[in-house]
Amino acid sequence: MTELCLQPSDLFSYQPELIIQALAHPLFDQKGLSVTVVRTDLIHSEVSGNKWYKLKYNLLQAKTNNQTRLLSFGGAYSNHIHALAWAAGQLGLVSVGIIRGEPVSNPMLDDAQRWGMQLHFVDRVQYRQRSDAAWLQKLMAEHEVDVVIPEGGSNSLALKGVGELMRGISQQLPGLDYLLCACGTGGTLAGLLSKAPKRVQLEGYPVLKGGDFLYQEIESLLAGANRSVECHWSLDLESHYGGYGKVKADHKMIWHQLEADFGVPLDPIYTAKLFRRFMEKVAQGDYPEGAKIVLLHSGGLQGRRSMC
C-alpha cells in the first residue's frame, strides 16, 4: 500500500495506481460473466478509496485560496471525517467535524482527534440543518472556519476528482459493460456518471433505507457541476440490509463469507453490502451472458475495527 506524504503540489500531480483484480466464483462461470474489482482501497492507508478523489480538489481549492480552517459533517463512523482529518493535518489545515449523535468514542473518531480534528457533536434534529444557509453561517462564525465541505465531501469539486477515477477505469478496462458502486451521499456515483462512456451501464447501491432520494441528489450534483450524462444508470434500492450502519447477524456472516470467497477485505457498511446484493442479482440472472462487470471497492476498511 502506498504511503503518501501529502504536500500541496502532490494534489496536482499524484495519480494513484489503479489495481484491477479479477474475481472468480462458480456462479460467474455458470452465468458466463467476467467480473473484476477496482481496488481503490489500496491507494493509501488513511485516505483510501473514493475519499482521495472526492477530497482532492476541495483541499486544493482551500490551499490555493489560503483557507486554513475547514468544517465538514459526518456520523460517528464516517470514512469522510476520518480521511479529511488526516489529510487536513498533513497539509497544515485546521479541521472541524460536526458529528451526528451523542458524544461517543471509537477508533475512527479517536484517529480524527489524534490528527487534530476538533469534534463537535449535535443531535439529529440539528444535523438535518446541514444544508441550511443560516445554520452554516452560524457554524462558520462559531468555529471560525473559512470553508464548509458537505457531508461525504460531495460537491462539484468531488465530481471533478471522481471523474478522473472514471477516466482511469475506462482506460484500463475499455470493454466494460457494467460499473457498480455503493452509495451514501451520491457523490461518487455522480462523479463516475460525469465521465462514463455511453456504452457503460452504472449501478448505484444505496446503503441506507429510502435511498430513492439519491436520484434527485445525484441529478442536483451533476447540474451544479454543469455535467451531463451519456450512459444509462440506476439505483438498486434493496442493498441497505436494514439501514445505514446496520450490521445484523446474517449480514455479518455473509460479509465474512464474501471475504473468504474472493480474498478481498470488505467494510460491512458499504462494500460488503455492494458485493452481497451483486451476488444476489447474479443468482437471479440479472446480467446477460458475456457481460464484463466491474465493482468499485471504495475503501473504508478502517471502519472494520469496531465491527469484526
Disulfide bonds with the S-S distance in Angstrom:
none
